[in-house]
């Protein structure tokens, strides 16, 4: 009888150890990234010496459910002029939670980077260079140039934000890096702004 009384205790101990070992082997949940509801591009024209002139203007992409969640975000047009150079600042927010995601991106600059793609860049209608005050290749601030003879008045600018990438990957220092995915990481944002070029 004594052996039968001890059996349930041994069985319970064995099962408890089995459950504990299963729990310890469960993968750590991945960070799905921040919910982004608004992305604003603010442009300031620069003169030949790089000093700001005129009044800043902006274009915003927004979706109250989240740009990557909602079906069709509202995207404003970026209107620039031929032959001009602009300072472009990006602001990223989550209006649902009242969060300024820009600050988080800046704080984790070593893990984030914007890339700018589309026909506008491959055909040199637009040129862009990183110009972040910290010197980090991040892309929250860039210098955007417009061709003096673009050959078209309408184009597009794709804005991509990558997270947890290898920023030392060959080619990743180029803001127009077509193979950005090869540097690893995940895409936090992928939005395309229409661009109109005026005389």
PyMOL commands that set and color helices and strands:
alter all, ss='L'
color gray80, all
select helices_A, chain A and resi 2-25+101-107+109-111+119-122+180-183
alter helices_A, ss='H'
color red, helices_A
select strands_A, chain A and resi 38-46+57-62+74-75+78-81+85-94+99-100+112-117+126-130+141-146+154-163+186-198
alter strands_A, ss='S'
color yellow, strands_A
deselect
rebuild
show_as cartoon
